Amino acid sequence: MANWNDPQPSGWSPAGFGAAAGLAGRGAAYDAGLRRYMLSIYNYMASGVLLSGIVALLFATSGMAEAVFGTPLRWLVALTPLAFVMIMSFGVNRLSTTTMQGMFWAFSVAMGLSLSSIFFRYTGASIAATFFATAGAFAGLSLYGYTTKRSLSGFGTFLLMGLVGILIASLLNLFLQSEPLAWGISFLGVLIFAGLTAYDTQKLKLMYDQVAGTDFMGKMIVLGALELYLDFINMFMFLLRFMGERR
């Protein structure tokens, strides 16, 4: 960092001073903007997870969840979050920033309703322990994705193929009801969403160059929060199979 109290070096000129100061100022402004951008994504993501958790707990303890999950309405509760994800992902260019923000909070509430069923299958203590374990793992993986100099772009195709494989295997297991296959899916699910956490963090960081100073940045913050939210929740759900204590 420059020390402006140092004696002026030989060959110094006002033009040289202005160029150096401009580069330093640009670097500082860029770093500050990047931090604000990433912090906004994390704040949205964490607030969404917190909102979902509160809704899930209240819905489960109120008795309404038990009544809903015993009827065909359970499919509406389960599929509504997916509808929000599809609309936000494919309609990002048409939706306004305010609409995207509203849909993110609505999605978080819908996910809370859907997640409430875990309170009927697992003890509260094991859910809490799994949540904090997931939070710790997520923080470490996201920090790695943010700070590493190594490009993780090469893992994108591999992780996407693994995700598609998990979806196909999960649908297949709805009919097979194979316990070993379910454990295998959960194990791979933890690994894949751990990888996606680091990959998506780096991708969002690199996206800052493209969206900084544009009207699209507000939308990208919400969409980035949605991506990291899904990484966190899916890693939590797969990890819960290993750490959750059945009721």
Secondary structure, DSSP 8 states (H G I E B T S, - for coil): ---TTS---TT--HHHHHHHHHHHHHHHHHHHHHHHHHHHHHHHHHHHHHHHHHHHHHHHHTSHHHHHTTSTHHHHHHHHHHHHHHHHHHSTTTS-HHHHHHHHHHHHHHHHHHHTTHHHHB-HHHHHHHHHHHHHHHHHHHHHHHH--S--TTHHHHHHHHHHHHHHHHHHHHHH--HHHHHHHHHHHHHHHHHHHHHHHHHHHHHHHHHTTSTTHHHHHHHHHHHHHHHHHHHHHHHHHHH--B-
